[in-house]
Amino acid sequence: EAQTLAQNVSKFMIEGREPMMLQIGPVIGTYAGPDTLGIALISAKSGG
């Protein structure tokens, strides 16, 4: 599932960039529960 999501997200990214897939730590995992999937986005400032 995560790989499919990463492929779909990559369609919206700058050419040559790929999404990073990382595992969450035990603290977040404890609160989020099993089978949790998260997405975080960082955008660059545009203009000045």
ROSE-4610 file (N, C-alpha, C; in Angstrom, 1 decimal, always signed):
// ROSE-4610
residu = [E/E/E/A/A/A/Q/Q/Q/T/T/T/L/L/L/A/A/A/Q/Q/Q/N/N/N/V/V/V/S/S/S/K/K/K/F/F/F/M/M/M/I/I/I/E/E/E/G/G/G/R/R/R/E/E/E/P/P/P/M/M/M/M/M/M/L/L/L/Q/Q/Q/I/I/I/G/G/G/P/P/P/V/V/V/I/I/I/G/G/G/T/T/T/Y/Y/Y/A/A/A/G/G/G/P/P/P/D/D/D/T/T/T/L/L/L/G/G/G/I/I/I/A/A/A/L/L/L/I/I/I/S/S/S/A/A/A/K/K/K/S/S/S/G/G/G/G/G/G]
num = [1/1/1/2/2/2/3/3/3/4/4/4/5/5/5/6/6/6/7/7/7/8/8/8/9/9/9/10/10/10/11/11/11/12/12/12/13/13/13/14/14/14/15/15/15/16/16/16/17/17/17/18/18/18/19/19/19/20/20/20/21/21/21/22/22/22/23/23/23/24/24/24/25/25/25/26/26/26/27/27/27/28/28/28/29/29/29/30/30/30/31/31/31/32/32/32/33/33/33/34/34/34/35/35/35/36/36/36/37/37/37/38/38/38/39/39/39/40/40/40/41/41/41/42/42/42/43/43/43/44/44/44/45/45/45/46/46/46/47/47/47/48/48/48]
x = [+0.8/+0.0/+0.9/+1.9/+2.8/+3.5/+3.9/+4.6/+3.6/+2.4/+1.4/+1.1/+1.0/+0.8/+2.0/+3.2/+4.4/+4.4/+4.0/+3.9/+2.9/+1.8/+0.7/+1.2/+1.8/+2.3/+3.4/+4.3/+5.4/+4.9/+3.7/+3.1/+3.0/+2.9/+2.7/+4.0/+5.1/+6.4/+7.2/+8.2/+9.1/+9.8/+10.0/+10.6/+12.0/+12.4/+13.7/+13.7/+12.6/+12.4/+11.6/+11.9/+11.1/+10.7/+9.5/+9.1/+10.0/+10.2/+10.9/+9.9/+10.2/+9.4/+10.2/+9.7/+10.4/+9.4/+10.0/+9.2/+9.1/+7.9/+7.8/+8.3/+8.6/+9.1/+8.1/+8.5/+7.5/+6.6/+7.0/+6.1/+4.9/+5.2/+4.1/+3.3/+3.9/+3.2/+2.3/+2.7/+1.8/+0.5/+0.6/-0.6/-1.4/-0.7/-1.4/-2.0/-1.4/-1.9/-1.4/-1.7/-1.3/-1.9/-1.2/-1.6/-1.8/-1.1/-1.2/-0.3/-0.9/-0.1/-0.2/+0.9/+1.0/+1.7/+1.4/+2.0/+2.4/+3.6/+4.1/+4.7/+4.3/+4.8/+5.6/+6.7/+7.5/+7.5/+7.1/+7.2/+8.2/+8.8/+9.8/+9.1/+9.7/+9.1/+9.3/+8.3/+8.3/+8.5/+9.1/+9.3/+10.2/+9.9/+10.7/+10.0]
y = [-1.2/+0.0/+1.3/+1.2/+2.4/+2.7/+1.7/+1.8/+2.4/+2.0/+2.5/+4.0/+4.3/+5.7/+6.6/+6.1/+6.8/+7.1/+6.1/+6.3/+7.4/+7.4/+8.4/+9.8/+9.9/+11.2/+11.7/+10.8/+11.3/+12.0/+11.8/+12.4/+14.0/+14.4/+15.8/+16.5/+15.7/+16.3/+16.8/+17.6/+18.2/+17.0/+17.2/+16.1/+15.8/+14.6/+14.2/+13.9/+14.3/+14.1/+12.9/+12.2/+11.0/+11.1/+10.6/+10.6/+9.8/+10.2/+9.4/+8.5/+7.3/+6.4/+6.0/+6.4/+6.2/+5.5/+4.8/+4.1/+5.1/+5.1/+6.0/+5.2/+6.0/+5.4/+4.8/+4.2/+3.5/+4.4/+5.6/+6.5/+6.9/+7.4/+7.7/+6.5/+5.4/+4.1/+3.7/+3.9/+3.6/+4.3/+5.6/+6.5/+6.3/+6.1/+6.1/+4.7/+3.6/+2.3/+1.6/+0.3/-0.5/+0.0/-0.3/+0.1/+1.5/+2.4/+3.8/+4.3/+5.2/+5.7/+7.2/+7.9/+9.3/+10.0/+11.2/+12.0/+13.3/+13.7/+15.1/+15.7/+17.0/+17.8/+19.0/+19.3/+20.5/+21.2/+22.5/+23.2/+24.3/+24.7/+25.7/+27.1/+28.1/+29.4/+29.8/+30.5/+31.0/+32.5/+33.0/+34.4/+35.0/+36.2/+36.8/+37.4]
z = [+0.0/+0.0/+0.0/+0.8/+0.9/-0.4/-1.1/-2.4/-3.4/-3.4/-4.4/-4.1/-2.8/-2.4/-2.8/-2.6/-3.0/-4.5/-5.3/-6.8/-7.1/-6.5/-6.8/-6.4/-5.2/-4.7/-5.6/-6.2/-7.0/-8.3/-8.7/-9.9/-9.6/-8.4/-8.1/-7.6/-7.7/-7.2/-8.4/-8.1/-9.1/-9.8/-11.1/-11.9/-11.3/-11.2/-10.6/-9.1/-8.5/-7.0/-6.8/-5.7/-5.3/-3.9/-3.5/-2.1/-1.3/+0.0/+0.9/+1.7/+1.9/+2.7/+3.9/+5.1/+6.4/+7.3/+8.3/+9.3/+10.5/+11.1/+12.3/+13.5/+14.5/+15.8/+16.6/+17.7/+18.6/+19.3/+19.6/+20.4/+19.5/+18.3/+17.3/+17.0/+16.8/+16.5/+17.5/+18.8/+19.9/+19.9/+19.6/+19.6/+18.3/+17.2/+15.9/+15.6/+16.1/+16.0/+14.7/+14.6/+13.5/+12.2/+11.1/+9.7/+9.5/+10.2/+10.1/+8.9/+8.1/+7.0/+7.1/+7.0/+7.1/+5.9/+5.7/+4.6/+5.2/+4.9/+5.3/+4.1/+3.9/+2.8/+3.2/+2.5/+2.7/+1.4/+1.4/+0.2/+0.3/-0.8/-0.9/-1.0/-0.5/-0.6/-2.1/-2.6/-4.0/-4.0/-5.0/-5.1/-4.1/-3.6/-2.6/-1.5]
